[in-house]
Amino acid sequence: MSLRDKIDDSACGWNSAAEATSGTRTIASQHAWFNGKITAREVSAPSVASNSFHLGTGVFDGLMAYWNRDHYYIHRGEEHLARFREGAARLGMPLRWSVDELLSGIQAVLELEPHGTQYVRPIAFRGAPELWVTGNEGKPADVSIFTVKVGRDVDELMTCQLSPIERTSSRSIPPQTKVSGAYVNSFLARKTAELAGFQDGLMLDREGRVAEASAANFFAILDDRLLSPALNADIFPGVTRQVVLELAEQAGVEHEEIELLPADLRRIDAAFLCSTLMEIRGLSRIGDVALGSAENEVYRTIVASFRSLTHQ
């Protein structure tokens, strides 16, 4: 099952002819929270002449609202939304709404949509017409929050290519901020991998070190030790990455942050990717290197601990 197979076609969506006939699996909520009010989702969209739309200067985040029997569990919501507000501020878009107000907005949208696990996407942008590179910094930022109904707990392993696409350098765009335009890098890594017969691409940084996948952090397992690329300026400090480290510590799994080189991947026992939407997905191979992730005890321990956490 690929990542896009997690998208649930039963979610309520846009009624445009383009979406209805395109075969898209990303069918978003009918409602959105827009600047403090519940609206129809597309009312919250930016102008076609928006600077954010043309230059990719929007800032977004993503978090999971897990439907557990009869209630939603919003996983690490405060952390995600604090990062969202900080990222928007770095792009000159200080937000008028607190973390608590944004959480309330998420709850309001969830109450109006069919029950089920939802991926929640808050995005900040300047929606008014403005095509110059700079000049609209004094205008207030807009915030829209919508959801997409998704699956969870996917067991099927993934394949990864060692990507020819280099991870964007922090000297160009700091990775701590989820800037919309920066994800062209992710698109190219994922698309290049798919065209080569893989599901994702594992990118190297400017020094030739293993960095991360298209939109997920990377972990390797060697001799029952959990290894991850050292958190340097070019690595995205993912919330799920931090959760994995916490779960490993609780389980007594030894962890080491090191500089991983492509040659190192030929001697590892197992590996996995992790992100908010992907959760934790084992890798069956990286390029021509086969991995025993499914049977690996460290991997199975981390996955079980993560699912116990998100099913609360």
LODODO-540294 format. One line per field, with one value per residue (C-alpha): x, y, z. Coordinates in nm, 2 decimals. Layout:
X	X | ...
Y	Y | ...
Z	Z | ...
***
This chain:
X	0.00 | 0.15 | 0.11 | -0.16 | -0.35 | -0.40 | -0.64 | -1.00 | -1.23 | -1.53 | -1.44 | -1.66 | -1.50 | -1.51 | -1.79 | -1.59 | -1.59 | -1.21 | -1.19 | -1.48 | -1.32 | -0.95 | -0.93 | -0.77 | -0.76 | -0.71 | -1.07 | -1.07 | -1.33 | -1.62 | -1.56 | -1.25 | -1.16 | -1.07 | -0.94 | -1.15 | -1.47 | -1.61 | -1.66 | -1.70 | -1.35 | -1.29 | -1.40 | -1.07 | -0.85 | -0.61 | -0.66 | -0.51 | -0.30 | -0.17 | 0.20 | 0.19 | 0.03 | 0.28 | 0.60 | 0.52 | 0.56 | 0.29 | 0.38 | 0.19 | 0.20 | 0.03 | -0.11 | -0.32 | -0.66 | -0.70 | -1.05 | -1.04 | -1.37 | -1.58 | -1.34 | -1.06 | -0.70 | -0.51 | -0.15 | 0.11 | -0.12 | 0.04 | 0.39 | 0.27 | 0.08 | 0.36 | 0.60 | 0.34 | 0.32 | 0.69 | 0.74 | 0.49 | 0.66 | 0.99 | 0.83 | 0.71 | 0.35 | 0.29 | -0.04 | -0.32 | -0.44 | -0.29 | -0.22 | -0.53 | -0.74 | -0.61 | -0.68 | -1.04 | -1.06 | -0.95 | -1.21 | -1.48 | -1.40 | -1.38 | -1.72 | -1.87 | -1.71 | -1.78 | -1.60 | -1.27 | -0.90 | -0.81 | -0.50 | -0.52 | -0.36 | -0.32 | -0.17 | -0.08 | -0.06 | -0.14 | -0.44 | -0.49 | -0.36 | 0.01 | 0.26 | 0.58 | 0.84 | 0.82 | 0.60 | 0.30 | 0.47 | 0.24 | -0.07 | -0.23 | -0.18 | -0.46 | -0.50 | -0.70 | -0.74 | -0.90 | -0.88 | -0.84 | -0.98 | -0.69 | -0.61 | -0.36 | -0.14 | -0.02 | 0.20 | 0.31 | 0.68 | 0.80 | 1.09 | 1.33 | 1.57 | 1.89 | 1.78 | 1.98 | 1.79 | 1.99 | 1.83 | 1.77 | 2.05 | 1.97 | 2.19 | 1.90 | 1.58 | 1.60 | 1.43 | 1.28 | 1.01 | 0.76 | 0.76 | 0.53 | 0.77 | 1.05 | 0.85 | 0.93 | 1.24 | 1.02 | 0.81 | 1.11 | 1.26 | 0.93 | 0.85 | 1.20 | 1.18 | 0.84 | 0.96 | 1.25 | 1.01 | 1.04 | 0.80 | 1.02 | 1.36 | 1.63 | 1.81 | 2.17 | 2.27 | 2.53 | 2.81 | 2.69 | 2.55 | 2.22 | 1.96 | 1.59 | 1.33 | 1.10 | 0.88 | 0.99 | 1.28 | 1.50 | 1.61 | 1.84 | 1.88 | 2.22 | 2.28 | 1.98 | 2.09 | 1.87 | 2.07 | 1.95 | 2.12 | 2.26 | 2.02 | 2.21 | 2.09 | 1.98 | 1.77 | 1.40 | 1.34 | 1.02 | 0.77 | 0.73 | 1.11 | 1.12 | 0.84 | 1.04 | 1.34 | 1.13 | 0.97 | 1.31 | 1.44 | 1.14 | 1.19 | 1.56 | 1.66 | 2.01 | 2.01 | 2.29 | 2.28 | 2.56 | 2.67 | 2.54 | 2.70 | 2.55 | 2.81 | 2.68 | 2.34 | 2.48 | 2.55 | 2.23 | 1.98 | 1.66 | 1.53 | 1.21 | 1.07 | 0.85 | 0.64 | 0.30 | 0.10 | 0.32 | 0.34 | 0.62 | 0.68 | 0.94 | 1.16 | 1.20 | 1.49 | 1.70 | 1.81 | 1.94 | 1.99 | 1.73 | 1.64 | 1.47 | 1.27 | 0.94 | 1.10 | 1.34 | 1.26 | 1.37 | 1.14 | 0.85 | 0.90 | 0.89 | 0.58 | 0.39 | 0.48 | 0.37 | 0.04 | -0.03 | 0.04 | -0.19 | -0.48 | -0.53
Y	0.00 | 0.34 | 0.65 | 0.79 | 0.46 | 0.58 | 0.85 | 0.75 | 0.81 | 0.82 | 1.16 | 1.45 | 1.66 | 1.94 | 1.93 | 2.07 | 1.89 | 1.88 | 1.70 | 1.47 | 1.35 | 1.36 | 1.03 | 1.21 | 1.02 | 1.34 | 1.43 | 1.70 | 1.81 | 2.02 | 2.27 | 2.47 | 2.70 | 3.03 | 3.33 | 3.23 | 3.12 | 2.80 | 2.83 | 2.61 | 2.49 | 2.68 | 3.01 | 3.00 | 2.97 | 3.25 | 3.47 | 3.34 | 3.66 | 3.59 | 3.62 | 3.31 | 3.11 | 3.22 | 3.22 | 2.93 | 3.16 | 2.99 | 2.80 | 2.48 | 2.20 | 1.86 | 1.67 | 1.36 | 1.35 | 0.98 | 0.85 | 0.60 | 0.43 | 0.73 | 1.03 | 1.21 | 1.19 | 1.48 | 1.36 | 1.62 | 1.90 | 2.17 | 2.08 | 2.09 | 2.42 | 2.59 | 2.49 | 2.62 | 2.96 | 2.99 | 2.90 | 3.16 | 3.42 | 3.34 | 3.41 | 3.75 | 3.62 | 3.65 | 3.48 | 3.64 | 3.31 | 3.12 | 2.75 | 2.70 | 2.90 | 2.69 | 2.37 | 2.49 | 2.55 | 2.20 | 2.06 | 2.27 | 2.13 | 1.77 | 1.80 | 1.89 | 1.60 | 1.23 | 1.05 | 0.88 | 0.94 | 1.27 | 1.43 | 1.80 | 2.06 | 2.42 | 2.66 | 3.03 | 3.26 | 3.60 | 3.55 | 3.90 | 3.99 | 4.09 | 3.96 | 4.14 | 3.93 | 4.16 | 4.44 | 4.28 | 4.22 | 4.46 | 4.28 | 4.04 | 3.67 | 3.43 | 3.09 | 2.80 | 2.46 | 2.16 | 1.79 | 1.48 | 1.14 | 0.89 | 0.53 | 0.43 | 0.15 | 0.04 | -0.28 | -0.31 | -0.22 | 0.04 | 0.06 | 0.35 | 0.47 | 0.64 | 0.96 | 1.16 | 1.46 | 1.65 | 1.77 | 2.14 | 2.31 | 2.51 | 2.78 | 2.82 | 2.75 | 2.66 | 2.31 | 2.39 | 2.59 | 2.40 | 2.66 | 2.55 | 2.63 | 2.42 | 2.11 | 2.11 | 1.93 | 1.67 | 1.64 | 1.58 | 1.32 | 1.13 | 1.15 | 1.05 | 0.75 | 0.65 | 0.67 | 0.44 | 0.18 | 0.28 | 0.44 | 0.71 | 0.86 | 0.89 | 1.21 | 1.31 | 1.65 | 1.88 | 1.68 | 1.35 | 1.23 | 1.05 | 1.31 | 1.21 | 1.09 | 1.31 | 1.40 | 1.17 | 1.12 | 0.81 | 0.56 | 0.25 | -0.05 | -0.23 | -0.50 | -0.40 | -0.03 | 0.25 | 0.48 | 0.82 | 1.09 | 1.35 | 1.64 | 1.91 | 2.22 | 2.03 | 1.77 | 1.84 | 1.80 | 1.60 | 1.56 | 1.19 | 1.16 | 1.29 | 1.05 | 0.76 | 0.86 | 0.89 | 0.54 | 0.39 | 0.53 | 0.40 | 0.05 | 0.04 | 0.05 | 0.20 | 0.50 | 0.69 | 0.99 | 0.96 | 1.07 | 0.80 | 0.76 | 0.57 | 0.29 | 0.24 | 0.14 | -0.18 | -0.32 | -0.23 | -0.49 | -0.29 | 0.07 | 0.27 | 0.61 | 0.82 | 1.13 | 1.25 | 1.11 | 0.81 | 0.72 | 0.45 | 0.26 | -0.01 | -0.04 | -0.37 | -0.24 | 0.07 | 0.05 | -0.30 | -0.37 | -0.60 | -0.54 | -0.76 | -0.48 | -0.68 | -0.94 | -0.70 | -0.69 | -0.33 | -0.22 | -0.42 | -0.28 | 0.08 | 0.02 | -0.15 | 0.13 | 0.40 | 0.23 | 0.19 | 0.57 | 0.67 | 0.44 | 0.61
Z	0.00 | -0.10 | 0.10 | -0.12 | -0.07 | 0.29 | 0.17 | 0.23 | -0.06 | 0.17 | 0.31 | 0.20 | -0.07 | -0.32 | -0.57 | -0.86 | -1.19 | -1.19 | -0.86 | -0.94 | -1.26 | -1.18 | -0.98 | -0.69 | -0.36 | -0.16 | -0.09 | 0.17 | 0.43 | 0.32 | 0.60 | 0.70 | 0.99 | 0.82 | 1.02 | 1.33 | 1.16 | 1.01 | 0.63 | 0.32 | 0.25 | -0.08 | 0.07 | 0.26 | -0.06 | -0.16 | -0.46 | -0.79 | -0.78 | -0.43 | -0.36 | -0.14 | -0.43 | -0.69 | -0.48 | -0.24 | 0.07 | 0.26 | 0.58 | 0.68 | 0.93 | 0.96 | 1.25 | 1.31 | 1.48 | 1.56 | 1.59 | 1.88 | 1.93 | 2.03 | 2.05 | 1.88 | 2.01 | 1.86 | 1.86 | 1.98 | 1.88 | 2.09 | 1.95 | 1.59 | 1.63 | 1.82 | 1.53 | 1.29 | 1.46 | 1.49 | 1.12 | 1.01 | 1.22 | 1.05 | 0.71 | 0.84 | 0.91 | 1.28 | 1.36 | 1.55 | 1.70 | 1.99 | 2.00 | 2.21 | 1.96 | 1.67 | 1.85 | 1.91 | 1.54 | 1.46 | 1.70 | 1.54 | 1.19 | 1.32 | 1.48 | 1.13 | 0.94 | 0.94 | 1.22 | 1.13 | 1.16 | 1.00 | 0.88 | 0.98 | 0.76 | 0.90 | 0.65 | 0.68 | 0.37 | 0.25 | 0.03 | -0.12 | -0.47 | -0.46 | -0.71 | -0.61 | -0.43 | -0.12 | -0.02 | 0.15 | 0.49 | 0.66 | 0.56 | 0.80 | 0.74 | 0.67 | 0.83 | 0.70 | 0.86 | 0.68 | 0.72 | 0.50 | 0.62 | 0.62 | 0.72 | 0.99 | 1.11 | 0.77 | 0.80 | 0.44 | 0.39 | 0.14 | -0.10 | -0.12 | -0.38 | -0.29 | -0.45 | -0.71 | -0.58 | -0.32 | 0.00 | 0.00 | 0.19 | 0.51 | 0.35 | 0.10 | 0.30 | 0.67 | 0.71 | 1.05 | 0.87 | 0.65 | 0.37 | 0.09 | -0.20 | -0.03 | -0.09 | -0.46 | -0.33 | -0.18 | -0.49 | -0.71 | -0.48 | -0.46 | -0.83 | -0.93 | -0.71 | -0.84 | -1.20 | -1.11 | -0.96 | -0.59 | -0.35 | -0.20 | -0.23 | 0.04 | -0.01 | 0.07 | 0.20 | 0.04 | 0.21 | 0.07 | 0.40 | 0.44 | 0.53 | 0.50 | 0.26 | 0.05 | 0.35 | 0.63 | 0.87 | 0.84 | 1.10 | 1.05 | 1.28 | 1.32 | 1.58 | 1.78 | 1.79 | 1.65 | 1.43 | 1.29 | 1.09 | 1.33 | 1.37 | 1.19 | 1.01 | 0.70 | 0.88 | 0.95 | 1.33 | 1.29 | 1.58 | 1.49 | 1.49 | 1.85 | 1.95 | 1.81 | 2.02 | 2.33 | 2.27 | 2.21 | 2.54 | 2.72 | 2.57 | 2.66 | 2.29 | 2.24 | 2.01 | 1.84 | 1.62 | 1.36 | 1.02 | 0.79 | 0.45 | 0.15 | 0.20 | 0.56 | 0.43 | 0.29 | 0.63 | 0.83 | 0.93 | 0.90 | 0.84 | 0.86 | 0.77 | 1.00 | 0.97 | 1.09 | 0.79 | 0.72 | 1.09 | 1.10 | 0.78 | 0.75 | 0.44 | 0.26 | 0.05 | -0.02 | -0.39 | -0.44 | -0.06 | 0.09 | 0.45 | 0.71 | 0.87 | 0.91 | 1.14 | 1.32 | 1.70 | 1.74 | 1.46 | 1.59 | 1.94 | 1.81 | 1.60 | 1.88 | 2.12 | 1.87 | 1.81 | 2.18 | 2.21 | 1.93 | 2.02 | 2.36
***
